[in-house]
Amino acid sequence: MQEAGVEGDHDMLAHALLAFPSFEVTDYLHKEREVPVTRLQATWVDMVRRMTRPGGG
């Protein structure tokens, strides 16, 4: 992320990116919070795009 020009706490941002697609998190969001899989996928893709575009925002 640093090489992509993302500003911020790179260590914690990397953990956030890795935590979101974990089985436990997605299972909870999908089953308990009834978030559709398509919304989970779109949100993760959006987060990655936002964090990796120049300027990080």
C-alpha positions in Angstrom: 0.0 0.0 0.0 2.9 2.3 0.7 4.2 1.8 -2.8 0.8 2.5 -4.2 0.8 5.9 -2.4 -1.7 5.0 0.2 -1.4 7.3 3.3 -2.1 6.0 6.8 -1.2 3.3 9.2 -0.2 0.6 6.6 0.0 -2.2 9.2 -3.5 -1.7 10.4 -4.9 -1.1 6.9 -3.4 -4.4 5.8 -5.0 -6.1 8.8 -8.4 -4.5 7.9 -8.1 -5.7 4.3 -7.3 -9.2 5.4 -9.9 -9.4 8.1 -12.8 -8.4 5.9 -12.8 -11.5 3.7 -12.2 -13.9 6.6 -14.7 -16.7 6.9 -15.9 -15.7 10.4 -16.5 -12.0 9.5 -18.3 -12.8 6.2 -20.3 -15.6 7.7 -21.5 -13.3 10.5 -22.3 -10.5 8.2 -24.1 -12.8 5.7 -26.0 -15.0 8.2 -26.5 -12.9 11.2 -26.8 -9.4 9.6 -28.4 -10.8 6.4 -25.9 -8.9 4.1 -26.1 -10.3 0.6 -22.9 -11.9 -0.8 -22.9 -9.5 -3.7 -22.9 -6.5 -1.3 -20.0 -8.1 0.7 -18.0 -8.6 -2.5 -18.7 -5.1 -3.9 -17.7 -3.5 -0.6 -14.4 -5.3 -0.4 -13.6 -4.4 -4.0 -14.5 -0.8 -3.3 -12.3 -0.7 -0.2 -9.3 -2.1 -2.2 -9.8 0.3 -5.0 -10.1 3.3 -2.7 -7.0 2.3 -0.7 -4.8 1.6 -3.7 -5.6 4.5 -6.0 -3.0 7.4 -5.9 -3.5 9.5 -2.8 -5.2 6.7 -1.0 -8.6 8.3 -1.0 
